[in-house]
Amino acid sequence: MSNYYDGLNLKLLAAIPSGATRVLELGCSNGRLGQRFKELHPGVQWWGVDLAKEAVKAASAHLDRVFELNLDSADLAVLEGGFDVIVIGDLLEHLRSPVKTLEALYDLATPDGQIVCCLPNMAHLSVIERLVAGDISYDHMGLLDETHTRFFSPSSAFKTFLDGGWLPHLQDQYRVDVPQTPFASHIIQAAQALGLPEDTARRNLGLYQMILVCKKWSMDALQRPGPSVPISIIVPVNRPWQYDLNIARSPGLREINAEIISLQGADSAAAAYAEGVKHASHAWRVLVHQDVYFPTGSGFALARQLALLEQAGLTGAPVGFAGLEAALSPVASVRYSGMVIDRTSLFDHPGSECALSLDEFAVALHRDSPVSIDPSLGWHLWGTDLCLQAEALAKRPVARVLQVPLFHNSTTAYALPDAYYESADRLLTKYPQLDRIPTLCGEITRTATDATAVA
């Protein structure tokens, strides 16, 4: 932790793109971070903002321009804009409305602009220890800094950035790992009682500071008039807390008044979809995991893109949000397609009109589609099967992958369960003419099931 507290956050510095040309730093303090970056990359223009007069005066000796602004009340338009990188070091947790600040920064950034940010993790074991002890007394610095006004965990941080128009990725982190103590052991057991694997619990409990790099999500298309369709959302639920923290409070679903159909007790994706369809009012139905969050703007994007498919008469094929498509050059292979923030990683690739496989965290089907979810596949690989069904009917790959920034806020570890391999065997049996079936979790082959979690 010495690198963090010595006044120069080296991991934050390392995360700033070396090709940055015009940088804005919020909370620049004495300007040391910008000074060091300018030494390493001469020619960069670096502007700073801070609330304290003393800091502004000190930073002015090192940075190109420095502004004294209260970010809770200032109009950031005075900063002119055109920044390709915006650095936010240990600041968002001090603001009353971080989303409003991120929205303002969206307008100041270039189309390919990025935010590089450092945030504390309030789900660290040391904070939970105080909560359990019943004493969350604040400190002069650290996670419980007495000047913090907002608390962040990895999931809440990602939702905040997404709602502000940014696509976050956990680039690096500071860790204070979980000690081998009876208290830590009991907290891990409590996490497991919620359904979290031990590896996931330890990853969350040991994370002290997050270094996020966030891309700007282009929302220009949403600002133009265009068609839209109503949508029914079908959600199998077995962890009500997970449903409540994600689907139930998704602003992207509220903005389009989506019909949400939650149901319990289904023993397969096919059973869940069949039961949900009985209650669905709309032609487009999305079967989605309970741990998916639809951020601000995502509902508009989804309704717009599905409407365009409907206008073009393309309602027969399945529609997903992440998958694989064929790549014919330079050699026959597959490539990623779609957009999703998967746990703490950004998966950002072009959409597709010829997907070979779809991830099952969210799949849309129109009521006129001739394909159907196979109950024998349980909860795994049915998205890939839908692609294969549609391909067999059309004599070519026709499944679609959209570009809608969903957050798959999964708590599962990166290990595939036995049920996945059972579904893989059934899929091979269903398509005896295929020797290999590519999926996001690895290639399924007839000689062996070789599947690994997406890196």
Secondary structure, DSSP 8 states (H G I E B T S, - for coil): -HHHHTS--HHHHHHS-TT--EEEEES-TTSHHHHHHHHHSTT-EEEEEES-HHHHHHHTTTSSEEEE--TTT--GGGG---EEEEEEES-GGG-S-HHHHHHHHHHHEEEEEEEEEEEE-TTSHHHHHHHHHT----BSSSTTBTT------HHHHHHHHHHTTEEEEEEEEEE----S-HHHHHHHHHHHHTT--HHHHHHHHHEEEEEEEEEE---GGGGS------EEEEEE-S-HHHHHHTGGG-HHHHTTT-EEEEE---SSHHHHHHHHHHH--SSEEEEE-TTEE--TTHHHHHHHHHHHHHHTT--SS-EESEEEEEE-SSSSEEEEEEEEEETTEEEE---EEEEEEE-TTEEEEETT-S----GGGTTSSHHHHHHHHHHHHHTS--EEE----EEE-----S---HHHHHHHHHHHHH-TT-SEEEETTEEEESS-B------
